[in-house]
């Protein structure tokens, strides 16, 4: 029989148990773009080399729900419901409404000693009774596996997504109603070990298909954002000591966009390189630092190329047995998520503090700020800059090992300016919005 967990163990379990379900099922945070916002946490063969080794990802894997054992598989069902009020649902005036959020998910993973197999499915529904145009439902499903080949491993994964762009997300300027899109993601990864050194080549193919935003008697077609993306990546790791490694990542991508009448496709080739440290020893501070550069060149349009330094900082600090500080900060180039953008250079940072007030009550506060700079669509036009600021707090009560109740508040403030004139949505080339959201929720996880 397991002994009683330590105070630090209880705290991490409570905090990360509350965090894991929203990470999988809830609306995306400002730092997420396209399918990366619905990253399947423990689907074998699916974790990309440049994401699988972050300290936050490992913490989620270590402290996930125990699940139900069925033969040699572990089944983990989850569900969540929250009800609240949103003062601005569409980033436009007079769109306040009650909000009802319902989430459900199922993950099945093998419990084998060597090979691995897993499947998952999730659905996330948002209802706004006073603003039906803001309603949307996201869903995902996927499968993956890994094959142990002595000291090496071969893994593969496939995921299908039915998602929406949201007006409250960083980089989605010009989006006033949920924009539906479908995505298919295929990936293949091989891990080759040479003692303390490993090489991890991977290949990823993604297909994005965007639809029309509807509501208010107006249909807006976002088909120009539809594209295929091929990515090749090589990750090398050198183990400095147990749990600590030096990391080098090389990545090359090519995108082909669907031609539209009267428009120029956003086709591009992209290259990036990153180097850093991944330190995850059982110490007060665990972190991952990556720094490098990325360059993107457009092959079918006169849009200027963009080259920028890129980085990621991912840190967990436990200054006391009852407190955890999580810091995430990054800069990268993202695919266009607005019909008025060729590319966007995004810088975003988040600080989150968790405190165990009681054995089963955890307080959380966070603040997040980000900036998206959209490159020129043609030479001589102005770029568009968007800044977004968030903060919030919550009280999470672990009723029992299966059920958690929460009370939360969050605030979002956005300002964007610039861009070419005339702009069909922003004639004065400026737009602002603010939103407040308060909710009571229940989370269930087995």
C-alpha positions in Angstrom: 0.0 0.0 0.0 1.3 3.5 -0.8 2.1 5.8 2.0 0.4 9.1 2.6 1.7 11.7 0.1 3.9 14.5 1.4 2.6 18.1 1.6 4.4 19.0 -1.6 3.1 15.9 -3.3 -0.5 16.7 -2.2 -0.2 20.2 -3.4 1.1 19.3 -6.9 -1.5 16.6 -7.2 -4.3 19.1 -6.4 -3.0 21.9 -8.6 -2.1 19.7 -11.6 -5.3 17.7 -11.3 -7.3 20.9 -11.6 -5.1 22.1 -14.5 -5.0 18.9 -16.6 -8.7 18.9 -17.6 -8.9 22.5 -18.9 -5.6 21.9 -20.7 -7.2 19.1 -22.7 -10.8 20.3 -23.1 -11.3 24.0 -22.4 -11.0 27.0 -24.7 -7.4 27.7 -25.8 -5.2 30.2 -24.1 -3.8 33.2 -25.8 -0.5 31.5 -26.4 -2.0 28.7 -28.5 -2.5 28.7 -32.2 -4.3 26.2 -34.4 -4.1 22.6 -33.4 -1.3 23.1 -30.9 -3.9 24.3 -28.5 -5.5 20.8 -28.3 -2.2 18.9 -27.8 -3.1 15.3 -26.7 -1.2 15.0 -23.5 -0.3 11.3 -23.3 -1.2 9.9 -26.7 1.7 7.5 -27.5 3.6 8.4 -30.7 2.0 11.9 -30.9 4.2 14.0 -28.6 6.4 16.1 -30.9 10.1 16.1 -29.9 10.1 19.9 -29.3 7.2 19.7 -26.9 7.3 16.3 -25.2 10.2 17.2 -22.9 8.9 20.4 -21.4 8.8 20.4 -17.6 5.1 21.3 -17.7 4.3 18.4 -19.9 6.1 15.9 -17.6 4.3 17.3 -14.6 1.0 16.6 -16.2 2.0 13.1 -17.1 3.2 12.3 -13.7 0.1 13.5 -11.8 -2.8 12.6 -14.1 -5.8 10.7 -12.8 -5.2 7.1 -12.0 -7.9 5.8 -14.4 -9.8 2.5 -14.7 -7.8 -0.6 -15.4 -9.4 -2.8 -18.0 -7.1 -5.7 -18.8 -3.8 -4.2 -20.0 -5.4 -0.8 -20.7 -6.1 2.2 -18.6 -9.4 4.1 -19.3 -9.6 7.8 -18.2 -13.0 9.4 -18.7 -13.4 13.1 -17.8 -16.2 15.7 -17.8 -16.6 19.3 -16.8 -19.4 21.8 -16.7 -19.4 25.5 -15.9 -21.9 28.3 -15.9 -21.0 32.0 -15.9 -21.4 35.4 -17.4 -19.3 37.0 -20.1 -19.4 40.8 -20.7 -18.1 40.5 -24.2 -18.4 37.3 -26.2 -17.5 38.5 -29.7 -15.0 41.3 -29.1 -17.6 43.8 -30.3 -20.0 46.1 -28.3 -23.3 44.8 -26.9 -22.4 41.1 -27.0 -22.7 40.3 -23.3 -24.3 37.0 -22.4 -24.5 34.2 -20.0 -22.1 31.3 -20.9 -22.6 27.6 -20.5 -19.5 25.4 -21.1 -19.7 21.6 -21.3 -16.7 19.4 -21.9 -16.2 15.6 -22.1 -13.3 13.4 -22.9 -12.1 9.8 -23.0 -8.5 8.5 -23.2 -7.5 4.9 -23.4 -3.8 4.0 -23.0 -2.0 0.6 -22.9 -0.3 -0.4 -19.7 2.4 -2.4 -21.4 6.0 -2.6 -20.2 7.6 -1.9 -23.7 5.3 -0.9 -26.6 2.5 1.6 -26.2 -0.9 2.3 -27.8 -3.5 4.9 -27.1 -6.7 6.6 -28.4 -8.5 9.7 -27.3 -11.6 11.7 -28.1 -12.9 15.0 -26.6 -15.7 17.5 -27.2 -16.1 21.0 -25.9 -19.3 23.0 -26.3 -19.8 26.7 -25.7 -23.4 28.2 -25.5 -24.3 31.9 -25.2 -28.1 32.2 -24.8 -28.2 35.9 -25.6 -25.8 35.8 -28.5 -26.4 32.6 -30.6 -23.9 33.7 -33.2 -21.1 33.1 -30.6 -22.1 29.4 -30.1 -19.6 26.7 -31.2 -18.6 23.1 -30.6 -15.1 21.7 -30.9 -14.2 18.1 -31.1 -11.1 16.0 -31.5 -10.2 12.4 -31.9 -6.9 10.5 -32.5 -4.8 7.4 -32.1 -1.1 6.7 -31.8 1.4 4.2 -30.8 5.1 3.5 -30.2 7.2 0.4 -30.9 10.2 -0.4 -28.8 13.2 -1.5 -31.0 15.8 -2.4 -28.4 17.2 0.9 -27.2 15.5 2.7 -30.0 11.8 3.6 -30.6 9.5 4.2 -33.6 6.2 6.0 -33.1 3.3 7.3 -35.2 0.2 9.2 -34.5 -2.9 10.6 -36.3 -5.4 13.2 -35.0 -8.5 14.8 -36.5 -9.8 18.1 -35.3 -13.0 20.1 -35.7 -12.2 23.5 -34.2 -12.9 27.2 -34.3 -10.8 30.4 -34.3 -12.0 32.6 -31.4 -12.0 36.4 -31.4 -10.5 36.5 -27.9 -7.2 34.8 -29.0 -4.0 36.5 -29.7 -3.4 36.8 -33.4 -7.0 36.4 -34.5 -7.7 40.1 -35.2 -10.6 40.7 -37.6 -12.4 37.6 -36.3 -15.7 38.7 -34.8 -17.5 35.3 -34.8 -16.2 31.8 -34.3 -14.5 30.6 -37.5 -14.8 26.8 -38.1 -11.9 24.7 -39.5 -11.0 21.1 -39.8 -7.5 19.7 -39.4 -5.8 16.4 -39.9 -2.4 15.8 -38.4 -0.1 12.9 -39.2 3.3 12.3 -37.6 6.1 9.8 -37.6 9.1 9.9 -35.2 12.2 7.7 -34.7 14.4 7.8 -31.6 17.9 6.5 -32.0 20.1 6.2 -28.8 23.9 6.4 -28.7 24.5 6.0 -25.0 23.8 9.4 -23.4 23.3 11.0 -26.8 20.1 10.6 -28.9 18.9 11.7 -32.4 15.1 12.1 -33.0 14.1 12.7 -36.6 10.4 13.3 -37.2 8.1 14.1 -40.1 4.7 15.9 -39.7 2.0 16.5 -42.3 -1.0 18.8 -41.5 -4.0 19.7 -43.6 -6.2 22.7 -42.5 -9.5 23.5 -44.1 -11.3 26.7 -43.1 -15.0 27.4 -43.5 -17.4 30.3 -43.1 -18.2 32.3 -40.0 -22.0 32.8 -39.8 -24.4 34.8 -37.7 -26.4 38.1 -37.9 -27.3 37.4 -41.5 -23.7 37.7 -42.6 -21.4 34.9 -43.9 -17.7 35.5 -44.1 -15.6 33.0 -46.0 -12.2 32.2 -44.5 -11.2 29.7 -47.2 -8.0 31.6 -48.0 -6.5 30.3 -44.8 -6.8 26.7 -45.9 -3.4 25.0 -46.4 -1.2 22.0 -46.2 1.9 22.0 -44.1 4.9 19.6 -44.2 7.5 19.7 -41.5 10.7 17.8 -41.0 12.5 18.1 -37.7 15.7 16.7 -36.1 16.1 16.9 -32.4 19.3 15.9 -30.6 19.6 15.4 -26.9 22.7 14.9 -24.7 22.0 13.7 -21.2 24.1 15.7 -18.8 22.8 13.8 -15.8 19.6 11.9 -14.9 16.7 14.1 -15.9 18.9 16.9 -17.3 19.9 17.3 -21.0 21.2 19.7 -23.6 18.9 20.0 -26.6 19.4 21.1 -30.2 16.4 21.3 -32.6 16.5 21.9 -36.4 13.2 22.3 -38.3 12.2 23.0 -41.9 8.6 23.5 -43.1 6.7 24.2 -46.3 3.1 25.4 -46.7 0.8 25.5 -49.7 -2.3 27.5 -49.4 -5.6 27.1 -51.4 -5.7 29.6 -54.3 -8.7 32.0 -54.1 -10.1 34.3 -56.8 -8.5 37.7 -56.7 -6.0 36.6 -54.0 -2.4 35.5 -53.8 -1.7 32.3 -51.9 0.4 32.6 -48.7 2.8 29.7 -49.7 6.0 29.8 -47.8 9.2 27.9 -46.8 10.4 28.2 -43.3 13.5 27.2 -41.4 14.3 27.3 -37.7 17.0 26.3 -35.2 16.9 26.1 -31.4 19.4 25.2 -28.7 19.0 25.0 -25.0 18.8 23.1 -21.7 16.1 20.9 -20.3 16.6 20.5 -16.5 14.1 18.4 -14.6 15.9 17.2 -11.5 13.8 17.0 -8.3 14.8 20.4 -7.2 13.2 23.7 -6.2 13.5 25.0 -9.8 12.8 23.0 -13.0 13.1 24.7 -16.3 13.5 24.4 -20.0 15.3 27.1 -22.0 15.4 27.2 -25.8 16.7 30.0 -28.0 17.4 30.3 -31.7 16.1 31.9 -34.8 13.4 31.4 -37.5 13.1 32.7 -41.1 10.1 32.5 -43.4 10.1 33.3 -47.2 7.0 33.6 -49.3 7.2 31.8 -52.7 4.1 33.0 -54.5 3.5 36.6 -53.2 5.5 39.8 -53.0 5.2 39.9 -49.2 8.6 40.6 -47.6 10.4 37.7 -45.9 10.5 37.7 -42.1 13.4 36.7 -39.9 13.3 36.9 -36.1 15.0 35.5 -33.0 12.8 32.9 -31.3 12.8 31.4 -27.8 10.9 29.5 -25.2 11.2 29.6 -21.4 9.3 27.0 -19.4 9.8 27.1 -15.6 8.3 25.6 -12.5 9.5 27.0 -9.1 8.4 25.6 -5.8 9.7 28.1 -3.2 7.8 26.4 -0.3 5.9 23.2 0.2 2.6 25.0 -0.4 3.4 27.3 -3.3 4.2 26.8 -7.0 5.2 29.5 -9.5 4.9 28.6 -13.2 6.4 30.9 -15.9 6.0 30.4 -19.7 7.4 32.8 -22.2 7.9 32.4 -25.9 8.5 34.2 -29.3 7.8 32.5 -32.7 6.3 33.0 -36.1 2.8 31.5 -36.5 0.7 30.7 -39.5 -1.9 33.4 -40.5 -5.0 33.1 -38.4 -6.6 36.2 -39.9 -7.5 36.8 -43.6 -5.6 40.1 -43.3 -2.2 38.5 -42.4 0.6 36.8 -44.3 2.5 35.9 -41.1 2.5 36.9 -37.5 5.4 37.2 -35.1 4.0 36.5 -31.6 5.6 37.2 -28.3 3.7 35.9 -25.2 4.3 35.4 -21.5 2.4 34.0 -18.6 3.0 33.8 -14.8 0.8 31.6 -12.7 0.9 31.3 -8.9 -0.7 28.4 -7.0 -1.1 28.3 -3.2 -2.5 25.4 -1.1 -4.7 27.2 1.4 -6.0 24.0 2.8 -5.3 20.3 2.0 -8.1 20.3 -0.5 -8.4 24.0 -1.4 -6.0 25.6 -3.9 -5.9 29.3 -4.8 -4.6 30.3 -8.3 -3.8 33.6 -9.8 -2.3 34.4 -13.3 -1.4 37.2 -15.5 -0.5 37.0 -19.2 0.5 39.5 -21.8 1.2 39.1 -25.5 1.9 40.9 -28.8 1.3 39.9 -32.4 3.0 41.8 -35.2 1.6 41.0 -38.6 4.0 41.3 -41.5 3.3 43.5 -44.5 1.1 41.9 -47.1 2.8 43.9 -49.9 5.8 46.1 -49.9 5.0 49.6 -48.7 2.0 48.8 -46.5 2.0 49.1 -42.7 2.1 46.1 -40.4 -0.6 45.5 -37.9 0.2 45.2 -34.2 -2.1 43.6 -31.6 -1.5 43.6 -27.8 -3.5 41.4 -25.5 -3.5 41.3 -21.7 -5.1 38.8 -19.4 -5.4 38.3 -15.7 -7.5 36.1 -13.5 -8.0 34.2 -10.2 -9.7 31.0 -9.1 -10.5 28.9 -6.1 -10.4 25.1 -6.6 -11.9 22.8 -4.1 -11.1 19.1 -4.4 -14.3 17.5 -3.1 -12.9 14.0 -3.5 -10.5 12.1 -5.8 -13.0 12.3 -8.6 -14.7 15.7 -8.3 -13.3 19.3 -8.2 -15.4 22.4 -7.9 -14.1 25.9 -8.9 -15.0 29.6 -8.8 -13.1 31.7 -11.3 -12.8 35.2 -12.7 -10.8 36.4 -15.8 -10.3 39.6 -17.6 -9.1 40.1 -21.2 -8.1 43.5 -22.8 -7.0 43.9 -26.4 -5.8 46.7 -28.6 -4.7 46.5 -32.2 -3.7 49.2 -34.7 -2.1 49.7 -38.1 -2.6 47.6 -41.1 -3.2 48.6 -44.7 -6.0 51.0 -45.7 -8.8 50.6 -46.5 -9.3 47.7 -44.1 -12.8 46.1 -44.5 -13.2 45.7 -40.8 -11.2 48.5 -39.3 -11.6 51.7 -41.3 -9.7 53.7 -38.8 -7.1 50.9 -38.5 -7.7 50.8 -34.7 -9.8 48.4 -32.6 -10.1 47.7 -28.9 -12.2 45.4 -26.7 -12.3 44.2 -23.1 -14.1 41.2 -21.6 -14.8 40.0 -18.0 -15.9 36.4 -17.3 -16.9 34.9 -14.0 -18.0 31.2 -13.7 -18.7 28.3 -11.3 -17.6 24.9 -12.5 -17.4 21.2 -11.7 -14.7 18.9 -13.1 -14.8 15.1 -13.0 -11.8 12.9 -13.8 -11.3 9.2 -13.1 
